[in-house]
Amino acid sequence: MQNATLTFYKIVFKARDPMIPKNILENIPEVLSEELFEVIQTGTGVRIERIVSRGYASPIGFWYDQEGHEWILVLKGGTTLLFEGQSTAVVLGPGDYLNIPAHTRHRVEWTDPDQDTVWLAIYY
């Protein structure tokens, strides 16, 4: 990440019994001033996270520039992403997914301020 300092809430989930089902749309904090990142699972060369956003946008001038690929799926809510060099933003809603290749600079332009936007992100 470059060009700005961001504060993220990051929770690493460690289940005592991995065979107990969980619901990705539950246990969302009522107060959420920043994006919430929760590691759901990790493995060799892969990390799966739940991201929760509510009225979030990347700071002005900030671009994500990640070492690995990122595959995202919007499960609830909505978001708009902007990719460096493109003039039109990509709008994603429930069920929409997108693969972002490594080092593709992008930013979150908008997430729904009236409801949670819940993402599933797979980094590989």
C-alpha atoms as a printed R data frame, in Angstrom:
    type eleno elety resid chain resno       x       y       z
1   ATOM     1    CA   MET     A     1   0.000   0.000   0.000
2   ATOM     2    CA   GLN     A     2   1.325   3.399  -0.882
3   ATOM     3    CA   ASN     A     3   0.610   7.120  -0.704
4   ATOM     4    CA   ALA     A     4  -1.328   7.237   2.576
5   ATOM     5    CA   THR     A     5  -1.515   5.854   6.044
6   ATOM     6    CA   LEU     A     6  -4.628   3.804   6.723
7   ATOM     7    CA   THR     A     7  -6.017   2.324   9.902
8   ATOM     8    CA   PHE     A     8  -7.653  -1.068   9.516
9   ATOM     9    CA   TYR     A     9  -9.384  -3.250  12.050
10  ATOM    10    CA   LYS     A    10  -8.044  -6.751  11.586
11  ATOM    11    CA   ILE     A    11  -9.362  -9.784  13.427
12  ATOM    12    CA   VAL     A    12  -7.843 -13.225  13.029
13  ATOM    13    CA   PHE     A    13 -10.480 -15.879  13.634
14  ATOM    14    CA   LYS     A    14  -9.271 -19.026  15.382
15  ATOM    15    CA   ALA     A    15 -11.996 -21.635  15.830
16  ATOM    16    CA   ARG     A    16 -11.507 -24.329  18.424
17  ATOM    17    CA   ASP     A    17 -13.561 -26.696  16.295
18  ATOM    18    CA   PRO     A    18 -13.317 -25.940  12.555
19  ATOM    19    CA   MET     A    19 -16.341 -28.189  11.936
20  ATOM    20    CA   ILE     A    20 -18.723 -25.735  13.648
21  ATOM    21    CA   PRO     A    21 -20.597 -23.762  10.948
22  ATOM    22    CA   LYS     A    22 -20.307 -19.980  10.928
23  ATOM    23    CA   ASN     A    23 -22.326 -17.342   9.053
24  ATOM    24    CA   ILE     A    24 -20.300 -14.729   7.165
25  ATOM    25    CA   LEU     A    25 -23.171 -12.199   7.430
26  ATOM    26    CA   GLU     A    26 -23.413 -12.366  11.243
27  ATOM    27    CA   ASN     A    27 -21.403 -10.859  14.111
28  ATOM    28    CA   ILE     A    28 -20.844  -7.504  12.432
29  ATOM    29    CA   PRO     A    29 -20.075  -4.693  14.901
30  ATOM    30    CA   GLU     A    30 -22.760  -2.027  15.262
31  ATOM    31    CA   VAL     A    31 -20.128   0.730  15.255
32  ATOM    32    CA   LEU     A    32 -17.700   0.557  12.353
33  ATOM    33    CA   SER     A    33 -15.555   3.629  11.683
34  ATOM    34    CA   GLU     A    34 -13.115   1.857   9.325
35  ATOM    35    CA   GLU     A    35 -13.186  -1.218   7.158
36  ATOM    36    CA   LEU     A    36 -13.138  -4.471   9.113
37  ATOM    37    CA   PHE     A    37 -10.856  -7.261   7.865
38  ATOM    38    CA   GLU     A    38 -11.246 -10.757   9.314
39  ATOM    39    CA   VAL     A    39  -9.016 -13.647   8.326
40  ATOM    40    CA   ILE     A    40 -11.305 -16.648   7.890
41  ATOM    41    CA   GLN     A    41  -8.782 -19.190   6.658
42  ATOM    42    CA   THR     A    42  -5.171 -19.378   5.576
43  ATOM    43    CA   GLY     A    43  -3.176 -22.001   3.761
44  ATOM    44    CA   THR     A    44  -0.082 -22.354   1.639
45  ATOM    45    CA   GLY     A    45  -0.177 -19.401  -0.747
46  ATOM    46    CA   VAL     A    46  -3.781 -18.415   0.050
47  ATOM    47    CA   ARG     A    47  -5.616 -16.219   2.567
48  ATOM    48    CA   ILE     A    48  -9.410 -15.851   2.768
49  ATOM    49    CA   GLU     A    49 -10.881 -12.773   4.455
50  ATOM    50    CA   ARG     A    50 -14.249 -11.274   5.229
51  ATOM    51    CA   ILE     A    51 -14.231  -7.519   4.693
52  ATOM    52    CA   VAL     A    52 -17.023  -5.342   6.048
53  ATOM    53    CA   SER     A    53 -17.393  -1.741   4.865
54  ATOM    54    CA   ARG     A    54 -20.013   0.858   5.775
55  ATOM    55    CA   GLY     A    55 -19.743   4.173   3.967
56  ATOM    56    CA   TYR     A    56 -16.017   3.651   3.373
57  ATOM    57    CA   ALA     A    57 -13.897   5.163   0.622
58  ATOM    58    CA   SER     A    58 -10.120   5.056   0.210
59  ATOM    59    CA   PRO     A    59  -8.418   8.271   1.294
60  ATOM    60    CA   ILE     A    60  -7.750  10.771  -1.490
61  ATOM    61    CA   GLY     A    61  -4.542   9.827  -3.292
62  ATOM    62    CA   PHE     A    62  -4.391   6.312  -1.820
63  ATOM    63    CA   TRP     A    63  -4.099   3.284  -4.114
64  ATOM    64    CA   TYR     A    64  -3.928  -0.377  -3.160
65  ATOM    65    CA   ASP     A    65  -0.926  -2.014  -4.838
66  ATOM    66    CA   GLN     A    66  -0.781  -5.588  -3.610
67  ATOM    67    CA   GLU     A    67   1.939  -8.199  -4.032
68  ATOM    68    CA   GLY     A    68  -0.492 -11.010  -4.863
69  ATOM    69    CA   HIS     A    69  -3.726 -11.489  -6.775
70  ATOM    70    CA   GLU     A    70  -7.051 -10.710  -5.094
71  ATOM    71    CA   TRP     A    71 -10.398 -12.282  -5.980
72  ATOM    72    CA   ILE     A    72 -13.398 -10.490  -4.452
73  ATOM    73    CA   LEU     A    73 -17.086 -11.341  -4.179
74  ATOM    74    CA   VAL     A    74 -19.664  -8.876  -2.849
75  ATOM    75    CA   LEU     A    75 -22.126 -10.791  -0.696
76  ATOM    76    CA   LYS     A    76 -24.210  -7.862   0.572
77  ATOM    77    CA   GLY     A    77 -24.350  -4.116  -0.054
78  ATOM    78    CA   GLY     A    78 -22.518  -2.360  -2.849
79  ATOM    79    CA   THR     A    79 -19.232  -0.779  -3.794
80  ATOM    80    CA   THR     A    80 -17.534   1.168  -6.537
81  ATOM    81    CA   LEU     A    81 -13.874   0.497  -7.378
82  ATOM    82    CA   LEU     A    82 -11.592   2.622  -9.531
83  ATOM    83    CA   PHE     A    83  -8.553   1.186 -11.289
84  ATOM    84    CA   GLU     A    84  -5.580   3.386 -12.105
85  ATOM    85    CA   GLY     A    85  -5.655   4.555 -15.714
86  ATOM    86    CA   GLN     A    86  -9.390   3.974 -16.121
87  ATOM    87    CA   SER     A    87 -11.877   6.816 -16.137
88  ATOM    88    CA   THR     A    88 -14.931   4.668 -15.411
89  ATOM    89    CA   ALA     A    89 -15.389   3.026 -12.027
90  ATOM    90    CA   VAL     A    90 -16.516  -0.588 -11.628
91  ATOM    91    CA   VAL     A    91 -19.799  -0.984  -9.740
92  ATOM    92    CA   LEU     A    92 -20.301  -4.211  -7.784
93  ATOM    93    CA   GLY     A    93 -23.395  -5.446  -5.973
94  ATOM    94    CA   PRO     A    94 -24.502  -8.689  -4.332
95  ATOM    95    CA   GLY     A    95 -23.248 -11.681  -6.289
96  ATOM    96    CA   ASP     A    96 -20.738  -9.710  -8.364
97  ATOM    97    CA   TYR     A    97 -17.139 -10.896  -8.317
98  ATOM    98    CA   LEU     A    98 -13.882  -9.688  -9.805
99  ATOM    99    CA   ASN     A    99 -10.279 -10.836 -10.031
100 ATOM   100    CA   ILE     A   100  -7.659  -8.155  -9.427
101 ATOM   101    CA   PRO     A   101  -4.189  -9.165 -10.670
102 ATOM   102    CA   ALA     A   102  -1.146  -8.435  -8.511
103 ATOM   103    CA   HIS     A   103   0.100  -4.832  -8.680
104 ATOM   104    CA   THR     A   104  -3.099  -3.558 -10.294
105 ATOM   105    CA   ARG     A   105  -3.471  -0.238  -8.530
106 ATOM   106    CA   HIS     A   106  -7.024   0.313  -7.369
107 ATOM   107    CA   ARG     A   107  -9.053   2.165  -4.775
108 ATOM   108    CA   VAL     A   108 -12.470   1.970  -3.147
109 ATOM   109    CA   GLU     A   109 -14.419   4.985  -4.350
110 ATOM   110    CA   TRP     A   110 -17.626   4.242  -2.408
111 ATOM   111    CA   THR     A   111 -19.407   1.699  -0.271
112 ATOM   112    CA   ASP     A   112 -23.052   1.917   0.718
113 ATOM   113    CA   PRO     A   113 -23.396   4.195   3.765
114 ATOM   114    CA   ASP     A   114 -26.856   2.850   4.631
115 ATOM   115    CA   GLN     A   115 -25.988  -0.816   4.958
116 ATOM   116    CA   ASP     A   116 -23.010  -3.075   5.447
117 ATOM   117    CA   THR     A   117 -21.088  -4.115   2.380
118 ATOM   118    CA   VAL     A   118 -19.773  -7.616   3.043
119 ATOM   119    CA   TRP     A   119 -17.015  -8.920   0.789
120 ATOM   120    CA   LEU     A   120 -15.323 -12.280   0.533
121 ATOM   121    CA   ALA     A   121 -11.702 -11.772  -0.521
122 ATOM   122    CA   ILE     A   122  -9.299 -14.499  -1.560
123 ATOM   123    CA   TYR     A   123  -5.652 -13.508  -1.811
124 ATOM   124    CA   TYR     A   124  -3.412 -15.864  -3.751
